[in-house]
Amino acid sequence: MARNKFTEEEINHLRASSYILDVSLSIVHFSAGFKKEFWEAILSGKKLRDIVIELGIDPDILGETRINGLKSMLRNEVKSGMDSVI
């Protein structure tokens, strides 16, 4: 289970990424560019943790639950026809 809250240091790390639109104590909002690159990397067969690292974000900060949740969210967006987001 993902930790509920990020530390101040983790928030600063996340905010430093151009792929992060906003971050609060418990929620991260990713840019459309991040979502697109993340989804394309999934389709090419890369591991989720490796994708996050390649995009410059520490996967230990996000945690496995958030990373897996991101994959599920994007899959649902694609299924519902939100291809323009991805």
N, C-alpha and C positions, 0 to 999 in steps of 0.2 A: 504494500500500500504506500502510496506517495505521502511524503510528509505534507502536512497541511500548510506550513509556512516556510517561506524562504528567509534566509538571514539577510542582513543588510549587504554583506559582501556578495552573496549570490545574486541579489537584485542588481547590484552595480555591474557584475559580470554580464548578466543577461542584457541589461540596458545598453551595454557597450556594443552589442551586436546590431548591425544594420538590419538583420532579419527579425528583430523584435520590435513590434509596434508599441507595446506597453507591457508592463509587468507590475503586479501588485504583490502583496504578501503571499498569495496563494494561486494566482492565475497568470498565465503567460499568453499574450496575444501575438501570434506570428504573422509576418507579412505574407502577402500573396506570393512573392518571390520565393520565400522559404517553403511554402506549401507546395509550389510547383516543383522546385528542385527536390524536395523530400519525396514527393510522389513519384517523380521520374526515376529517382534512385531506387525506390522500392520496386518499381516495375522492371528495373534492370537487374534485380536480384541481390542488391546489397543488403547487408544486415543493418537494422535500425540504429543500433549504437554507433556503427561506423559512419552512417549517413550524418548523424548529429555532429559527430566529431569533425567530419569533412566540412560541415557548414559552420564550424567555428564555435560550437556551443558545447560546454562540458556536460556530457550525459549524466554524470553523477549528480549534478545540480538538478536536472529535470527529473531524474529517477525513471526507472523502467515503466512504472504505471503511467506516467504522463506521456512517455514516448510511445507506448503501445496505444494509449488513448488517442494520440495524434494520428496514428495510422488508421485507427477505426473511424475517427471523425472524417478524415480525408476520403476514405473508402465510401462512407455514407454520402458525402458531398458529390462524389463522382456518380454514384448510383442514382442520386436524386436529380442529376442533370446539371450540376453546378460546375461543369467543366470549365466555364469561363473564369472561375476562381482558381482552378488548378491548371 
